[in-house]
Amino acid sequence: MIHNLLNLLSLVILGIIYIFTFSKVQNAFFSKISHPKNQATIIVYIASITAACINLIHISDAASDAMLFFLEQESITKGIIYSIAFFATTWFFSFIFFRASFFIVGSLTPENELDELIKNNKEIAWLHALIIISLTFVIAPALSKIATSFIPYPKMPF
């Protein structure tokens, strides 16, 4: 019971830190594009936070597995280190993924995406939002499986 409570507590704390810091960084990025934010930049901002939350949902499973495994091994320090590493890596991945998709979508459309967001072009904003959210749903489970592969589970004899 105590292991599950520690696991829950670590997930809540790390999740809050993850979402709060990611939203602050994204807010600073979008404030540079359009201040005050218009509807187009708000659409893409919300999509970026949504994509990061999708990654958070999937990585939470891996972090929970790691925490419970290491708590059973009576190594809370390793459990915390693995959980923090999983959350931090996913945060960084979410950041890079958004910036890369923002750049790629911008290069695939004939318009300059930043200029279009400043002009409040909601169609471009929705296109980018749908692309990033859809791709995140596809990529997030694989990211979680990669993270889980780092947990040093014992080898089974069969």
Secondary structure by P-SEA (a helix, b strand, c coil): caaaaaaaaaaaaaaaaaaaaaaaaaaaaaaaacccccaaaaaaaaaaaaaaaaaaaaaaaaaaaaaaaaaaaccaaaaaaaaaaaaaaaaaaaaaaaaaaaaaaaaacccaaaaaaaacaaaaaaaaaaaaaaaaaacaaaaaaaaaaacccccccc
